[in-house]
Structure formats: structure tokens, C-alpha cells
Amino acid sequence: MAFRIRDGDQLLDAHVELDGSDVRLFSRSGRRGAPDARNSDYAPGLRALLAQLAKASIQIEAAWVDSAGVQSMPLQARQILRPEDAGQAPAEQFTRLSQRMRRVGRDDDRPGGNNNKLIRLRTNAASPALRAALDLMPVDQDLRSIDRLPDAELRRVGPRHIWRAVEALRTGADTALFARSTDYDVVLEDGTRLPPKAVFGRAATEVLGFPVGPRHFSAGRGTVCFQALNQAGFPVVDRSDKGSAETSDDERGWAEGAPRLVRHLQRERARGLSQAKKDAFRADHDGRLFCEDCGLEPSLHYEDDLADACIEAHHTRTAVADMQDDHVTRLEDLRCLCANCHRLEHARLRTRASGGEGSAGV
């Protein structure tokens, strides 16, 4: 069973599981306040957890990173707290844990890395004693019986879920649960319009594991539904707005004599694609986002919430020459590249195209 950590009167967005004498603190993903943010109170939750254990005289005998991506590593290589650290004050333990977990799974000693990973704390107490010592709230409510889902649950819907919902509806998936939109549309890059509630409802169904219908959430300006759609890169417009998708200067510059390169750009710039790929990449890399070519991790260089804009999605696995008009892009077909490496890849495509459009990789 999962629990949320409380710190005094405050219920934190930080979740743990109790497993015998172990406490597992779930990793953080997404930016605080974003629709895909999970366990955004990770640091306050870890601090509260350490303080509550110390207050109950429960010692942490060891701790290690327990994320899926490092499970194949030896336990010693991902250990971040050792028996000799047991007597430290909670503040010292917090600092040590944060510093050491940054380095787990990295191939070098460069500074930086994610210090919000899934960790397991082994204590000298049994589960009942842990449960009594920690200020936790069980997360066991059956959401299916609720008419209006809590915003905290709806905010679990991230860009990758929105992307998959859009692709399903684009190709004819059933929208029987939802009526046609009367006021707003989600507009795709080809001008296709979809009902916002149908898109969000299908995405929420994937996340929550049961059919999410119109009664479960509201739509409209300022709602979690519209915030999630916009965060995922899909504009929601008034139905009276008949505007079409924009074409960038770069794309117009490629148009003459290179139709397949234009098609390549159009697929890379499909609305929501970049956000969905980056969201899925973070989920697979303990919340980190970096260039798959040069290793640049923007959040380590720029103290700005917009740092991740340096990373872009590049269509690489399927050669553009092999794409049919009805080709469906999968997130697995893409790589995350920094703007420099991405620009270089496009320059290579132009060079190959100028030598003959049948060149490999175009």
C-alpha cells in the first residue's frame, strides 16, 4: 500500500511504501506545478521522513537507489547510506543522500545528476513500528466511485499520455463516452480538430486504469484538463477560430525540391510530439533529460524552468524515404537531441539530399 507523507498539518505530494523494515520513497518526475508532476514535494518529504525516524529513535542502517534503471547494478554500487552514517543528524543524512544519489548510474564524476530518485531506506524497526512512528496517510481510496476526481489525480496525466490519446483519436478510436465539443477544439498540425474532453479523458483512462468519463472532470479555461493539453503542446481554441497550423521559416526554406525533407520536419514538429518524447524520456531516466549524442543536461547548466527547451525530438529510426503518407510516428522512433546536435543532423540531411534524394538516412 502507498502512503503520503505528512509534515505537521501539511499533506505532502511525496509517496512511500513500507516493505518490512524498509521504506521506499518514490522518485520525483516533472516540474512542480506542471500537469505531469509527481511527488513534487520529494525533498520536503525526505526531510520529514528522516526527522520522523530520528524522533522515534529508529535508525537507518543502509540506503540505496532502487530505480528500475539501476536494478542491474550491484547493490554496493548504488548504496548511498552506510552503517557508519547511522548516527548522523537528519539534516546531515539528507545532504549525504542527495549528493550520493546524484552519482548513481552516471559514467563519470562530473557534477550534477538527479537527486530525486526512487530510494529504499533499510531501518532497524519492523513494519508496525515504522507505521506508528511515521506520519503517513494511506492512499487507498477507490477513485472509480468519485464523480469529480481530485486535481492531484488528474495532474498525473502527462504529455506522453496526451500524445497517445491524440494518436488514438486521430486514427478513429471510439469517443462514445463524450459528446461533440460545443465550445472548444484541440487543433492538430494538419487542421484536424478533436474534442478536448475526449482527448483528456482517454489519457486519464490510461493513467488511472479505469474508464474516465465526462462526469469525472471539468473542461474549460483554467481547468486541469486544459492545462494538461496546453502543457502537452496542443492548443485549445474556440470553435469559432478557423486558423490553421503555422509553418516555420526553416520548413519553408526546405520546401523547394526537397519534399521528403519537408515531410521529415513536419513529422518532427507534429503538435505535442516533442513534449511527449521528453516526458517519456524522463520517465525512463529517473527524471533526467539530456542529449543522447553529446550528453548535455540543460538543467545542470541553466537555473531556469525553461532549460529543457534546449532538448528537441529528432526522427531517426525510420528513414524519411521509407515513410508513407499514413506513417504513424512512435515515440520509440525518436531521439532526444540538444539544439546543436539536432541542427547538425538536419545539416547532414540537407547534404545527403543535395547528393541525391535516395541517399541513406533521408
N, C-alpha and C positions, 0 to 999 in steps of 0.2 A: 504494500500500500504506500502511496505517496503522501507526503505531508508538506505543508507550507510552514516556513519558519516565522515565528512572531518575535518582535523585539519590543517589549513593553506593550503599548497599546497598538502598535503598528503591525499589520499583517504584510509581510514582505513577499515580493514576487521572486521567491527563492524556494526551490523544492528539494526535498531529501527523501531517501528511502532508508529504512532500518533493516539490516540483514545480520541477525545475530548480534555480535558485538561491534559490527561495522555500521558506519553512517556513510551513505553515498550522496554527495551533493552534485546535483545535475549541472551541466555546463550552461553558460550563457551564450545566446546567439541573437543576432540582430541588434540594432541600436535602440537605446532606451526611448520609448515613446513611439517607435515605428510599429506598423501592423504585425511584423514578423518577430518582434522582440519576445524572447523567452528568458525567464529567470533574470530579468534586468537588474534585480537587486542582489546579484550574486555576491558582490563584495560586502555589502551590509549584512547579507545572510551568513557569510562565512565568519565575519567578525562576531555576530550574535551567537552563532553556533559554538565557536571557540570559548566565548565568555561564559556561556551557559554550562558547558562541560567543566570548565575550571571552577565555577561556583559550586558545582556538585561534587568536586574533588574526583572527577573522572579523568583519567589520563589518556592521552592519545599515544599509543605505543608505536604506531607507524602510519604512514600515509603514502599513497601513490596515485598517479594519474591512471584513470580507469576508462578513458575514452576508447571507442571502438577502433580508432585509427592506430592505437599503440598497443593493442592487445597482444600482438605477436612479439613484442619486445620482452626481454627478460624482466622479471619483477624488479630486480635490483636497479635496472637501467631507468625505470620510471618511478622509483621511490623518491619522495620529496620531503619526508619527515622520518627521522630515525629514532631509535630508543634513547640516544643521548640528548635528543631535543625535547624529551618528555617534560622536563621541569621548567621549560620556558614560560614566560607570561603570554597570555593570549595575543597581545599586540606583536610580540616577537615571533610567535608561531605564524601569525598572519603574514608578516613580511617574508619569512623564510619560505612558506608555502607558495606565495605569489611569485617570488624570484625563481624558485626551482622549477615550478611547473612551466614557466616560460620556455625553459631549455629542453623539456622532454619532447622527443620526436624531431628535433632540429639536427641538421647535419653539420653544423658548425657552431662556433662560440660567439657569433655576432649577438649584440644586444637585441632586445625586443622579443616578440613572440606573444602568444595568447596566454594570459594568466587567469582565465575564466573557464578552465577545463573541468570535465567531469572527474571528480576525485573521490577516493574511498579512504575514510579515516578508520583505523582499527583502534578500538578502545579496550580498557580493562574491565568493562562492565557488560552485563548481559542485556538483551533487548528490553526487558521490562524496566530495568534501571535507567536505561537510556531514555525510554519513553517518558518516564517520570521526571527525569532531570531536564529534558528539553521542552521549550515552549513551542509546541507544534499544533497545527490544525490539520486534521485528516482531509484529504481531497478524495471524497468517495461519493459525492452527490451524483445521482443519475440525471444527466443533463437532458435526456430524451423526454422527461416529464415536464420540462420547463417551457412555458410559452415564449418567454423572451430570454435568450441566452445572455449570460453576463458578458460585458465587454471584454473582460480578461480572457474568456474562452474564444470569442470572435477574433481577438487580436493574434491568436495563434495562426491565423491564415496568412501565409507569406506569399511573396511574388511567384515562387515556383508553383504553388497550388493554384494561384490565379491563372498563370500561364497554361497549366494543364487543363483547367476548366474552359478557358477560351478555345484552345485547340479542339477539345471535345465538342463544344457547341458549334464551332466553325464547320466541323465535319458532320453535323447532323445529329448530335446526341439529343436525347429526349429532354424537353423542358416542360413536361406536363404539369409539374408541381407549381409552375409560375405562370402568371398571366403575362400577356404582352405589356411592355412598358408603355406608360401613358405620358410621362413627363421627361424621361432621360434615356439616353442611349450610351453604351460603350462603343466607341468608334475604333475600328481596326484600320491598319495602314492601307488596305485595299478598298476602304469605304464601307465594308460590312458593318452592320450595327447589331448589337446584342443587348438584351435586357440586363441592366446592372444586377438586379436581384438574382437572376438565373445564374449569372457568372459567379457571384459571390456564394450563392447557396450551394452550387456544385463544388466549389473549392472548400467550403466549410464541411461539406459531407465527407470529403477525403480526409480532412484533418481530424474530425471528431468521430468518425466511424459509424455514423447513423444518418439517415436521410434528414438533411436540414432544409426546412421549408420556409415559406413566407412568414409564418407566424413566429419563427424563431428570432427574427432580427428586423430592424428597420432600415430603410434606404432613404437617401436624401443628403443634402449638403451638411457636412459636419458629422455624419454618422461613421461608425467603424467601417461599414460596407464601402462607402465612397472613398474613405481614407485609404483603405487597402487597395482598391482598384487604382487610385492615383499613384500610390507608392509603388505599385507593380508596373507603372508605365502606361496604363490605359486611361486615356482621357474620358471623362464622363461629361457629355454635353446635353444641353437642352434639345429636345426633339426638333425644335424649330430651326436649329443650327444645321445648315446643309453643307458646311465646309468639308473639304476633302483633305486627305493626308498631304503633308508637305514633302517636298523633295529638296535635299540638301545641295549646296553648291558642289560638293565633292561628287555626288551622284550625277548631277547634270554634266559635270566635266568628263565623266566616263561614258556618257551616252553614245556619242558618235563612234560607230564602228566597233563597239565592244559590248554587244547586248548581254553576253553571258557575265561579264564583269558587273554590269548594272544589276543583273539578277542576283549576283552574289551579294552586292551591297544591300539590295532590297531585303534579302533573306536575313542578313545580319542585323538589319535595322527594323525588323518586324517589331511592332509595338510590344513591349513587355518582355522581349527575348533576353536582353542584356540583364535586366533586373532578376529574371527567373534563373538565369545561369549563375549569376553571382550568389543568389540566395541558396541554390543547390550546392554550389562550391563551398560556401561557408559551412553548410550542414555536414559536408563530408570532411572538412578540415578543422574541426573544433573551433569554428567561428572565425577562422583566419581567411583573408582574401589576399592573394598575391599573384604576380605574373608567372605563368607556367614556363616562360622562356628564361627570363633573367632573374626571377626570384624577388623582384621589387614588391615590398609590402607597404603600400602607401600610408597606412595608419601609423607606421613606425617613424615616418618622416614628416608627416603633417598633422599638427594638432588641430584638426578641423573635422567636423561631421561630414564634410563633402569629400574627404580624402579618397574614398572608394570610387569616385568618379574617374580616377586615373586608370582604373581597370575596365576593359571592354571585352565584349564577346566576339570571337573570331570563328567563322565557319570553316572547319578544316578537314573533317573526316570524309565528307562526301565531295568529290570534285564537282565544281560547278558544271563542267561539261556533261556530267552524268545526271544532273538534276532534271527531272521532267517538270512540266508546269504544275502538276499536282503533288510535287515532292513535299513531304512533311518533315520539317526540321525537328530533331530531337535534341534535348539538352546535352546528351552524350556526344553529339556531333560537333560540339563547340569547345573551344579552349578559352581560358581567361588570360588575356594579354594586357600589359600596360600599353598606354597610348603610343609610346615609341616603338615597341616591338610590333604592335598592330599596324602602325604606319609602314614599317619596313615590310611586313608581309604583303600589304597592298601594293607597295612599290614592286615587289617581286612578281606579283600577279600581272601588273602592267607590263613588266619586262617580258614575261613569258608570252603574254598576249601579242606584243608587238612582233615577236618572232614567229607567230603563227598561233591561231586560236586553238589548235589541237594540242598545244603543249601541255605536259603533265602538270596537274595541280590547279589548272584554271577551271 
